[in-house]
Amino acid sequence: MKIIVGLSGGVDSSVAAYLLKQQGYDVEAMYMQNWHDITGTLHGECEWEEEKVVAEMVARKIGIPFHFVDLSDEYRTQVVDYMFSEYAAGRTPNPDVMCNSKIKFASFLKKVEELGGDFVATGHYCKKETIVAGNQEKNESSKKIYRILAGDDPNKDQSYFLCQLSQEQLSKAIFPIGHLTKPQVREIARQAGLPSAEKKDSQGICFVGKVDLPVFLQQKLKSKEGNVVEIFREDYARILEREFKDDFTPVRYIPSEGKVIGKHIGVQYYTIGQRHGLNIGGHQGSIFIIATDTKTNTIYVGEGKDHPGLYRKGLKINKEEVHWIRPDLEMQPGEERKYLVRIRYRQPLQKATLKMEQDGMYIAFDEPQRGITPGQFAVWYADGGEMIGSGPIKE
């Protein structure tokens, strides 16, 4: 059995490769280049070249073959173009989720198979289990079901980023460090003398790095000045009374209901819950974006992190975008279940009721949630940390 590790040059994938080699597997490494353009990046140089050198050094230290693959065309099409289209529509995408489902466990997996690899391993902090399902009394044939569970390190669990994987993709996936904590991974790397042992974790967009988002997006999305309108707390109750339809539909604001307090460079460069980047003073507390309107190019803000406009009780996912990691647990129209849900990476799991209807999935939280953002992924888990399904928030 040959396992090919997606070796990024970071400590996590390095230790994943090292552990598999120690366990006696036939292990090889492959570094994938996914991005060339440095427009908008904050490091200002080709960071991938440095990471490739470190990855080669790690492979040499472990004693495994090293391969290189350029997937930049696929990455631009599947991830970056998706980002641009989502921002242009006034939504906030999650490129890391798409990178995993469309690149690491799709395009990269194909390259792995071309090299004779049976499995692809990554340094994600999550766990995979295999169970056998099927009811002999009902004449159902037994089949393998792959479960993906949260990693044992609560501070590093990365299962959220794998929320769009399919059973077929999971059948080829291995996550060697899901049972470890980050400090344990660092210590293993030090003990093994791996060149990446002290390397800092990467930040920013998957394979692009940390970026100045407006500059990055201006490659395709033109700036267009618009108004920043403040919605005062004393007016919110009246607006809510007029606009409230249900827990799943966001409140719509009218510019005349607030006060113009500044200008912005384009609604597509901002997201709900954001407080940096507006450069507007004159407030005792911080101001936060509570809504955006692409039609009028207006940003609505409220003062204070507890402004009521930041909170909502529910959300909706369109029917065609509901994804089941466990297809055997798929809900049917009219069915209702309790699950634990998160709407962003590292958010503590929240109790919620999920109801499947003909037009999609409705998620009602036990407690109002702050900063529900269209385009981000809502992910539901069962007790015990198993990820069951996911979907992008409609609005």
Legacy VTK file of the C-alpha trace (Angstrom):
# vtk DataFile Version 3.0
C-alpha trace
ASCII
DATASET POLYDATA
POINTS 395 float
0.000 0.000 0.000
1.510 3.304 -1.123
0.623 6.526 0.704
1.519 9.893 -0.793
1.621 12.789 1.633
0.715 16.303 0.597
3.912 17.845 1.978
3.560 21.600 2.319
6.765 22.420 4.156
4.865 22.977 7.411
5.342 20.991 10.590
1.944 19.241 10.486
2.341 17.525 7.112
5.998 16.822 7.937
5.056 14.897 11.069
2.252 13.128 9.177
4.839 11.819 6.690
7.295 10.933 9.441
4.757 8.938 11.453
3.583 6.972 8.424
7.186 6.122 7.542
7.838 5.030 11.137
4.787 2.784 10.965
6.305 0.908 8.033
4.182 2.196 5.149
5.460 2.819 1.634
5.468 6.622 1.810
6.213 9.294 -0.771
5.815 13.069 -0.653
4.393 15.525 -3.155
4.466 19.296 -2.969
1.796 21.140 -4.916
2.218 24.659 -6.214
-1.150 26.340 -6.468
-0.402 30.023 -6.863
2.054 32.255 -8.761
0.612 35.758 -8.552
1.754 37.847 -5.558
-0.672 40.761 -6.183
-2.139 41.774 -2.842
-0.027 39.359 -0.805
1.621 40.847 2.263
4.866 38.858 2.191
5.815 40.423 -1.147
7.799 37.475 -2.487
7.264 33.942 -3.786
6.715 32.205 -0.477
6.002 28.869 -2.170
9.622 28.591 -3.336
10.855 28.683 0.266
8.216 26.188 1.360
9.125 23.828 -1.476
12.775 23.873 -0.363
11.750 23.059 3.225
9.449 20.266 1.996
12.322 18.750 -0.013
14.585 18.912 3.037
11.942 17.170 5.147
11.493 14.397 2.588
15.252 13.910 2.423
15.487 13.768 6.223
12.707 11.166 6.454
14.120 9.255 3.511
11.160 9.277 1.142
10.829 10.172 -2.573
9.794 13.747 -3.342
7.542 14.886 -6.202
6.358 18.295 -7.396
3.098 19.172 -9.148
1.797 22.513 -10.437
-1.971 22.791 -9.915
-2.180 26.560 -10.290
-4.574 26.423 -13.264
-6.989 24.173 -11.390
-6.651 26.309 -8.265
-7.439 29.513 -10.103
-10.508 27.977 -11.725
-11.883 26.069 -8.741
-10.930 28.324 -5.818
-9.900 31.848 -6.820
-12.612 32.374 -9.438
-15.123 31.074 -6.874
-13.823 33.673 -4.412
-14.216 36.516 -6.869
-17.754 35.495 -7.865
-18.871 35.122 -4.250
-17.483 38.499 -3.176
-19.012 40.122 -6.258
-22.406 38.756 -5.174
-22.001 40.206 -1.676
-21.214 36.885 0.013
-18.152 35.877 2.012
-16.624 32.655 0.652
-14.457 30.098 2.413
-11.601 29.249 0.026
-10.061 26.704 2.415
-13.189 24.549 2.280
-13.189 24.641 -1.519
-9.439 24.035 -1.704
-9.859 20.752 0.172
-12.843 19.475 -1.788
-11.769 20.684 -5.249
-7.959 20.573 -5.084
-6.392 18.478 -2.314
-8.872 15.615 -2.524
-9.676 16.002 -6.226
-6.978 17.343 -8.574
-4.144 16.429 -6.202
-5.669 13.000 -5.568
-5.648 12.313 -9.325
-1.924 13.067 -9.411
-1.442 10.743 -6.443
-3.197 7.943 -8.303
-1.089 8.604 -11.427
1.986 7.968 -9.259
0.531 4.665 -8.102
-0.609 5.976 -4.740
-3.446 4.222 -2.938
-4.100 6.963 -0.380
-3.416 10.655 0.127
-2.364 11.799 3.607
-2.495 15.346 4.953
-1.588 17.133 8.157
-5.156 18.024 9.103
-6.109 17.849 12.769
-9.069 15.509 12.388
-9.789 11.780 12.528
-11.313 9.237 10.183
-13.107 6.040 11.137
-14.619 3.261 9.065
-17.831 1.459 9.994
-19.842 -1.193 8.205
-23.512 -0.365 7.604
-26.356 -2.463 6.291
-29.358 -4.298 7.724
-29.329 -8.005 6.989
-32.946 -8.373 8.184
-33.984 -5.885 5.482
-31.778 -7.585 2.891
-29.500 -4.534 2.733
-25.970 -5.352 1.650
-23.172 -4.286 3.977
-20.974 -1.413 2.850
-18.222 0.684 4.322
-19.127 4.113 5.666
-16.362 6.617 6.345
-16.758 8.925 9.317
-14.828 12.131 9.867
-14.437 13.314 13.437
-13.020 16.339 15.197
-9.324 16.190 16.082
-8.344 15.572 19.694
-6.772 19.036 20.026
-9.744 21.381 20.612
-7.576 24.378 19.730
-6.572 22.978 16.338
-9.515 20.846 15.163
-9.707 21.336 11.380
-12.637 19.089 10.527
-14.644 22.190 9.542
-12.409 22.722 6.491
-13.233 19.200 5.245
-16.995 19.665 5.444
-17.550 19.269 1.687
-15.719 15.968 1.233
-17.587 12.991 -0.194
-17.520 9.350 0.836
-15.405 8.573 -2.242
-12.852 11.220 -1.268
-12.773 10.043 2.348
-12.152 6.476 1.214
-8.765 7.658 -0.095
-7.873 9.959 2.819
-5.576 9.440 5.805
-5.116 11.903 8.674
-2.114 10.691 10.710
-1.996 13.460 13.356
-5.663 13.785 14.338
-5.030 12.103 17.704
-2.240 14.548 18.618
-2.109 18.087 19.971
-0.069 20.811 18.307
2.586 20.804 21.082
2.938 17.036 20.662
3.386 17.447 16.909
6.074 20.094 17.487
7.886 17.821 19.942
7.832 14.861 17.546
9.307 17.089 14.843
12.057 18.293 17.198
12.921 14.790 18.338
13.091 13.623 14.715
15.200 16.631 13.703
12.757 17.716 10.996
13.680 21.045 9.316
10.094 22.292 9.741
9.984 21.742 13.526
9.975 25.453 14.408
8.245 26.728 11.271
5.350 29.065 11.998
1.855 28.075 10.918
0.748 29.520 7.597
-1.909 32.225 7.643
-4.381 33.703 5.219
-5.934 32.178 2.111
-5.058 28.555 1.423
-1.912 28.482 -0.785
-2.074 32.228 -1.416
-1.078 33.416 2.042
-1.946 36.503 3.995
-3.394 39.149 1.711
-4.615 42.708 1.655
-8.109 41.614 0.614
-9.230 44.794 -1.198
-5.988 44.885 -3.205
-6.296 41.175 -3.993
-9.923 41.480 -5.077
-9.266 44.594 -7.166
-7.632 42.296 -9.722
-11.173 41.627 -10.960
-13.606 43.663 -8.868
-13.608 47.409 -9.409
-13.801 49.839 -6.502
-17.004 51.813 -6.210
-17.517 54.360 -3.467
-20.649 54.000 -1.366
-22.183 55.124 1.909
-21.626 53.719 5.364
-24.938 54.036 7.225
-25.205 53.677 10.990
-28.284 51.974 12.441
-28.836 53.183 15.991
-29.954 50.805 18.708
-33.030 52.875 19.508
-34.229 52.498 15.899
-33.527 48.768 15.565
-36.642 47.547 17.394
-38.871 49.598 15.099
-37.061 48.341 11.978
-37.283 44.754 13.219
-41.005 45.067 13.874
-41.560 46.187 10.290
-39.082 43.854 8.566
-39.215 40.625 10.579
-40.535 37.682 8.547
-39.019 34.676 10.281
-35.844 33.568 12.038
-34.252 32.585 8.723
-34.585 35.829 6.742
-32.173 38.677 7.530
-33.505 42.136 8.284
-33.467 44.514 5.299
-32.423 48.088 5.976
-33.257 51.295 4.131
-30.538 53.994 3.946
-32.956 56.689 5.091
-33.516 54.824 8.377
-29.977 55.478 9.513
-27.304 58.146 9.412
-24.568 58.373 6.787
-21.319 58.457 8.777
-18.715 57.802 6.081
-17.732 56.288 2.767
-16.382 52.889 1.711
-14.566 51.673 -1.414
-16.976 48.923 -2.448
-19.414 46.691 -0.601
-17.745 43.547 -2.022
-14.640 44.166 0.096
-16.438 43.887 3.439
-18.176 41.218 5.473
-20.730 41.008 8.268
-19.180 41.282 11.712
-16.099 43.135 10.435
-14.870 46.070 12.505
-11.529 46.937 10.905
-10.995 48.740 7.624
-13.726 51.371 7.695
-11.576 54.070 9.342
-14.524 55.895 10.875
-14.080 57.577 14.238
-16.288 59.543 16.589
-17.707 56.571 18.491
-17.237 55.544 22.083
-17.222 51.869 21.135
-16.154 49.982 18.024
-18.507 49.921 15.059
-19.323 46.618 13.355
-20.810 45.812 9.967
-24.306 44.408 10.515
-25.439 44.163 6.881
-24.400 44.914 3.300
-26.499 45.705 0.247
-24.921 45.076 -3.161
-27.846 46.679 -5.028
-27.388 50.076 -3.406
-23.680 49.574 -2.582
-24.438 50.393 1.060
-22.798 49.133 4.238
-24.817 49.213 7.458
-23.032 49.402 10.789
-23.902 49.440 14.474
-21.924 50.504 17.531
-20.798 47.840 19.982
-20.165 44.109 19.660
-23.553 43.448 21.257
-25.533 45.543 18.762
-28.782 43.580 18.152
-28.312 43.797 14.388
-25.333 41.446 14.679
-27.483 38.581 15.999
-29.851 36.158 14.302
-31.670 33.036 15.431
-31.573 30.999 12.215
-30.317 30.491 8.685
-31.185 28.668 5.480
-29.227 26.487 3.053
-30.639 25.966 -0.437
-31.744 22.416 -1.208
-29.239 21.849 -4.010
-26.360 22.978 -1.785
-27.035 20.731 1.224
-24.138 18.268 1.400
-24.198 15.037 3.398
-20.852 13.598 4.444
-22.958 10.715 5.718
-25.468 10.071 2.883
-26.981 7.268 4.959
-28.127 9.925 7.455
-29.641 12.274 4.878
-32.782 14.006 6.125
-35.993 13.909 4.100
-38.473 16.796 3.630
-40.469 17.277 6.809
-37.843 15.585 8.989
-36.420 17.396 12.004
-33.314 16.642 14.083
-31.133 18.114 16.811
-27.472 18.646 15.955
-24.506 20.746 17.059
-23.661 23.419 14.492
-20.866 25.890 13.812
-20.991 28.708 11.285
-17.263 29.517 11.162
-13.951 27.862 11.908
-13.146 27.503 15.628
-16.548 28.734 16.731
-17.757 26.632 19.691
-20.438 24.170 18.626
-23.968 25.529 19.088
-27.163 23.597 19.840
-29.639 23.805 16.993
-32.677 22.203 15.406
-32.381 21.278 11.734
-35.488 20.890 9.602
-35.436 19.736 6.007
-38.048 21.262 3.734
-38.726 20.975 0.009
-36.681 24.108 -0.732
-33.767 23.489 1.611
-32.410 23.105 5.120
-33.528 25.440 7.900
-31.337 25.712 11.003
-32.799 27.289 14.150
-30.335 27.875 16.992
-31.223 27.573 20.658
-29.449 30.899 21.193
-29.103 33.802 18.705
-25.828 33.674 16.789
-23.503 36.591 16.140
-22.417 37.401 12.597
-24.255 34.816 10.497
-22.619 35.470 7.137
-23.925 34.494 3.671
-21.426 32.348 1.781
-19.806 30.864 4.870
-20.444 27.191 5.622
-22.768 25.946 8.323
-21.564 22.512 9.479
-23.492 20.107 11.689
-22.013 17.530 14.048
-23.451 14.649 16.036
-22.585 14.120 19.698
-19.096 12.704 19.872
-17.663 15.077 17.290
-18.679 13.357 14.055
-19.270 15.751 11.159
-22.526 14.833 9.392
-23.166 17.494 6.750
-22.740 21.069 5.632
-23.817 23.776 3.232
-23.198 27.455 2.374
-25.423 29.933 4.161
-27.930 31.400 1.691
-28.454 34.833 3.250
LINES 1 396
395 0 1 2 3 4 5 6 7 8 9 10 11 12 13 14 15 16 17 18 19 20 21 22 23 24 25 26 27 28 29 30 31 32 33 34 35 36 37 38 39 40 41 42 43 44 45 46 47 48 49 50 51 52 53 54 55 56 57 58 59 60 61 62 63 64 65 66 67 68 69 70 71 72 73 74 75 76 77 78 79 80 81 82 83 84 85 86 87 88 89 90 91 92 93 94 95 96 97 98 99 100 101 102 103 104 105 106 107 108 109 110 111 112 113 114 115 116 117 118 119 120 121 122 123 124 125 126 127 128 129 130 131 132 133 134 135 136 137 138 139 140 141 142 143 144 145 146 147 148 149 150 151 152 153 154 155 156 157 158 159 160 161 162 163 164 165 166 167 168 169 170 171 172 173 174 175 176 177 178 179 180 181 182 183 184 185 186 187 188 189 190 191 192 193 194 195 196 197 198 199 200 201 202 203 204 205 206 207 208 209 210 211 212 213 214 215 216 217 218 219 220 221 222 223 224 225 226 227 228 229 230 231 232 233 234 235 236 237 238 239 240 241 242 243 244 245 246 247 248 249 250 251 252 253 254 255 256 257 258 259 260 261 262 263 264 265 266 267 268 269 270 271 272 273 274 275 276 277 278 279 280 281 282 283 284 285 286 287 288 289 290 291 292 293 294 295 296 297 298 299 300 301 302 303 304 305 306 307 308 309 310 311 312 313 314 315 316 317 318 319 320 321 322 323 324 325 326 327 328 329 330 331 332 333 334 335 336 337 338 339 340 341 342 343 344 345 346 347 348 349 350 351 352 353 354 355 356 357 358 359 360 361 362 363 364 365 366 367 368 369 370 371 372 373 374 375 376 377 378 379 380 381 382 383 384 385 386 387 388 389 390 391 392 393 394
